[in-house]
Amino acid sequence: MELQNTVKEALNALYHHPDDEVRMQADRWLQDFQRTIDAWQVADNLLHDATCNLETLIFCSQTLRSKVQRDFEELPSEAFRQLRDSLNNLLKKFHKGPPIVRTQISIAVAALAVHVPAEDWGDGGIINWLRDEMNSHPEYIPGFLELLTVLPEEAFNYKIAARPERRRHFEKELTSQMEIALNILTACLNIGELKEQVLEAFASWLRLKHGIPGPVLATHPLVLTALSSLNSDILSEASVNVVSELIYYTASGNSGGVSVQMPLIQVIVPQVMSLQAQLRDSSKDEEDVKAIARLFADMGDSYVELIATGSNEAMMIVNALLEVASLPEYDIASMTFNFWHSLQVILTKRNSNISFGDEASIEVERNQRLQVFCQSYVSLVSLVSSRVQYPPDYQDLSYEDLKEFKQTRYAVADVLSDAASVLGGDAMLQILYMKLVEAVSCCGNEQSEWRPAEAALFCIQAISNYVSVVEANVMPQVMDLLSKLPHQPQLLQTVCLIIGAYSKWLDAAPSGFSKLPLVIDILMSGMRTSEDSAAAAALAFRHICDDCRKKLCAYCKQLFHIYYTAVNGEGSFKGSAEDSLHLVEALSMVVTELPPEPAKDALEELCSSVVTPLQGVINQGPEVLEKKHARELTVYIDRFAYIFRYVNHPAAVADAIHRLWPIFKAIFDLCAWDMQTMESLCRACKYAVRTSGRFMGITIGAMLEEIQGLYQQHHQPCFLYLSSEVIKIFGSDPSCASYLKNMIEALFKHTTCLLTSIKEFTTRPDIADDCFLLASRCIRYCPQLFIPSAVFPALVDCSMIGITVQHREASNSVLTFLSDIFDLAKSSKGEQFLSIRDSVIIPRGATITRVLVAALTGALPSSRLETVAYALLALTRAYGMQALEWAKESVSLIPLTAVKEVERSRFFEALSDAASGAHVNALMAPVEELSDVCRRNRTVQEIVQGSLKPLELNLVPVS
């Protein structure tokens, strides 16, 4: 009784105390209380207590529900019947509400049924028991109906801590008793006021997708009631839900699919089609229109393959979907977008028509189908293209509204792409060009009328990938029109984007390249007008230089002028530093196409434009630099990264980095403490190494010596990442072996001193990630330097500590490193080192396996299962029966209360098959099942992890 009063007092404090700190303490106490064994009895007693207020009833019903779902195993087996009877009494007590309490009790009873097999439940299982209860106590039918509704939903509720095998059996129990459940619901139809509740329960049972024959459902009273309710004056939400579920049911594989369910489809479709006129009924409530539109969209999605035949009946559905797409409310119209995409895929993919015979007849059939739907897609284009127009009050839109508007534009762009796939890009361009001409005629010089033109251009941009690069009729006129439009910022932004989108056309079309001076002028205006238009112009410039690079080689001087104007502040460039990188990339791609000598000169000019301002910043000295924001340096260093990445002249880049090395070294020495600057500089060095390769000569030695020394002082993860890039390029080069070996040993030795516990891994995840990425690269590219070294066993020990680090990238790098060690035999370079590997792994094998099993069973999130499972598979393939013994030793540590013998056996059998060569996919189902069993609730997870002790490593020292 005292504990019950404490719960009431805590709830009163939580909801009514003025002090935030007191409310937080009450909340924490209540959460802790819910995890105790006493919570069962206290919650049950309070729910039976007539004096409790609503807050107490809600809390206790939620507590009892969560206890049944998660902690049922806490109770002795003989407590089940007492719990079932108590919940039944509560269901009767709250049959008239409060609804939230009744729902929680219903879910608790359903969860109990998930845990308890039908034979133990008694009375032939929960459905028979429920039928008998409803017959004996008709006054409580509303409460029992809610239970009948939630039962099928709980079959798929993974909050319930049931074993996977029991969950599957429960689903089978429900499907075997579906006929009884539907009979109960049919009987309840006679109680008029319960019709909505009965239909909601029916919709819930349909989600089980159990194969009830189409002819049976086609004449079933529940189906006929739902269909007839569609035409009532007040649209029944429950009937819409039932019909929606019936539509999906008829198309699901479990029910036999469309062909088997055709009798039911032939009943559903005419009833839904009869609602088409209501889409245009202005007296209809918007929610009703939305519900009707949803049914048409559901039919389109489910029957798209039937609709793609193009029959008269199919075209009636298509026309109805066009009507839905024409409705002014975007959230209703957009319900059809998925259908138009699915239909396009069927109409345009060759394998969709495979059943029509030889190649020629397939093509004929495909073209005939396309022809049937052409007019529908033309109509669709007219309906959706207006939705991308900026609203008149666009300047007053909130951030969220503007974000929503942009998402609408992206969604419409996808629909236009679907239409272009069906109609053809050039035909689609002609349609949209007519809209553009009409919009431009309204535009003139009136800034206020720019919105229709911008919308038309946005649509033309959206289909750029579908328009022929040699299109000669419309695109020249589009390009000519662009220069006549006013320089309103949003319009100019879209103009710049469309220029970039058609850069391939500018290169390939007969009149394309002649338009280049015109479009370059527009881009220069874009760079000066607003931040958004400058970003679009810089991106468009990059696309043009990428696609027209060969033709632009003759215009390097002019391109440099544009570059200087925009990047070096000679003009009024409105773009950000990131936007200017597009211009650096653009010029670099053109330089790539130059012959070696001119390319070397152009590269030198490109670099000098960056060196001068960078040198000016460095010359200010360390004291000034410490106070400056890193961006003042990285803005220039990032330009070097782009130059080295995109100028594909290895010898010229190697020469450039050699000349620039004194500046780079100065930045390393002055700013090694600053992570942002070092990341930027290492990125530039990475691209220099990647592009130059073996041309780098002595510069690479100086670079490695620099980062090796600085890493030991400053522990910057990017030094490890740069080293891994060097290993990838130079790892197999014998002339580099000496300094690479020294670098590897120094970096790894220092890192293993940093990462001595899981706490250190958690504090320094980036170092862990880059360290083991580097280690994996060493295994692949220079095993001869790494595996025989003294740091190899130390790094294996370090990896064992880090397997269970929660940081995703760090964990993946550690697991990949271990997998690469276990897979060493797959590598021609690595085979000769198997004996060294075995001398390191075998003494640690049992511990590695234990930690991997712990990771599978809860030490790591379930999203990592595949990566962990592959590491365990690789270990098992490498060590066969020995690894299986390690796995058995590990799993045997888990008590039988947590994992049954049959569940262990299934896991070992799958692991044994994997050791014999089975694919990793064959291992995944048993691994997922073992994982699910061990994570089913907090108590079990604590027992499992407590027995495996992944953080308490018993390492065997290796001499």
Summary of the structure (lengths in Angstrom):
residues: 959
radius of gyration: 34.7
end to end distance: 63.9
largest distance: 97.1
contacts: 3235
relative contact order: 0.03
helix: 80%
strand: 0%
